[in-house]
Amino acid sequence: MRTESTACSGYRLSRRMFVGAAAGTFLGMNVRTLVARAGEDRKATAEHVILFWNGGGMSHIDTFDPKPGRDVQGDLEPIKTSVAGIQISEIFPQLAKQMKHIALIRSIAGQNGDHGRATYQLQTSYGQSANLQHPGIGSVVVSEKKAMGDLPAYVTVGGLAPKAGYLGQKCEAYFVGRPGEKDPYLAFPSGIGDTRGNKRLDILKKMNDKQAGDLPGEEVSGAQTALTDAVRLMRSPALEAFEVRKEKPEVLERYGDTEFGRSALLARRLVEKGVRFVQVNRGGFDVHANAFPAMRDHGDVMDPALASLIEDLAQSGLLKKTMIVMLSEFGRTPKINMTMGRDHHPGVFSCLFAGGGVKGGQVIGSSDEDAMQPKDRPVKVTHLHASICHALGIDPNKEVMTPLQRPMKLVDNGKPVDELFS
């Protein structure tokens, strides 16, 4: 187990900060195209990850761990899947047909019932600290894997991703607010043509070269990298991957012409262009009241998008190299409250894995008869992170050095869930 600094550290200036200050409003952006060493300690079964983050605490009983016939069941019925003996909620009829590619973990043993603390741990593997920002799993992945192509290595869609913390700003995620809309920072402003814009870039380069001797070497290096990456991305044909509305109408219809449907489609297009880690964010799962209509609404939007994504990646062969993960910060109480909702429940909850070397068509672990606690094979939150690292050939126990010279493991004492890959 080695202790060394990560390749992402020391990247101090964001493109938006640097170019925005130096050249007005054009070309500024938070692009994080990393230059990192590929993991050498393990054989990788995946090259990309698509993480669906369901903020608010998704009900395990109303999605992937139904309890038919029990008082906790609620208004939703279980349905059969394409794998005999495995049932999921009726809100996912199309996803049920893709079960042969999917592994469900029904025995996650959580620790936090607070949204903030639980989200932090589910996304970083660590508990919150007053004086240290731990990196999210996406930042961990891109710190250890080499960039592929011109696009940012880490993209977050529809919401902010966790900070990169001590891994450095170059491991931050590139933010896409709404899929299908152009990023105004990836083009010259209206009225400024390429010729005029390129002249401005030439002037900016001369200014940087002139002032380089008066600035710390680290700042100069970071600034030059920021500008170079920004210009390369702006001019790259790979930018077309963000233009999801160029897909055929029937494809958009199949995924669902919704923000979530377009996000899933964008995720597919991004991994096709070499993006290492895509996080798709969706909220609205904090259903303290009227839980069952809310979950049906979620299913109407999510089901066609998730099923189409898995089906398309499987048909193209890319599912073998792309790990799909769906997580939420905790589950919901089995007991239905007075307002027909479910409250926070970290005791046990579920998640979904598919692709990237995952053995589909299986359920790992189980909850007890009323989905209160794990019944068998309890899985720690840190084990989920270690499993993602394992698929990508990253040693989760590798240590990196923080700016304060404190060694930190990539994952907080997690072990891969071996059944996912056997």
Secondary structure, DSSP 4 states (H G I P E B T S, - for coil): --EE--TTTT----HHHHHHHHHTTSS---------PPP-SS--S-SEEEEEEETT---STTTTS--TTSTT-TTPPEEE-SSTT-EEETT-HHHHTTGGGEEEEEEEE----SHHHHHHHHHHSS---SS--PPPHHHHHHHHS---SSS-SEEEESSPPPP-GGG-GGGSPEEESSTTSPPGGGSPPTT--HHHHHHHHHHHHHHHHHHGGGS-HHHHHHHHHHHHHHHHHHH-GGGGGG-GGGS-HHHHHHH-SSHHHHHHHHHHHHHHTT-SEEEEEE-----SSSHHHHHHHHHHHHHHHHHHHHHHHHHHTGGGGEEEEEE-S-EE-SS--TTS---EE-SSEEEEEESTT---SEEE-EE-TTSSSEEES-EEHHHHHHHHHHHTT--TT-EEE-TTS-EEESSSS----GGGT-
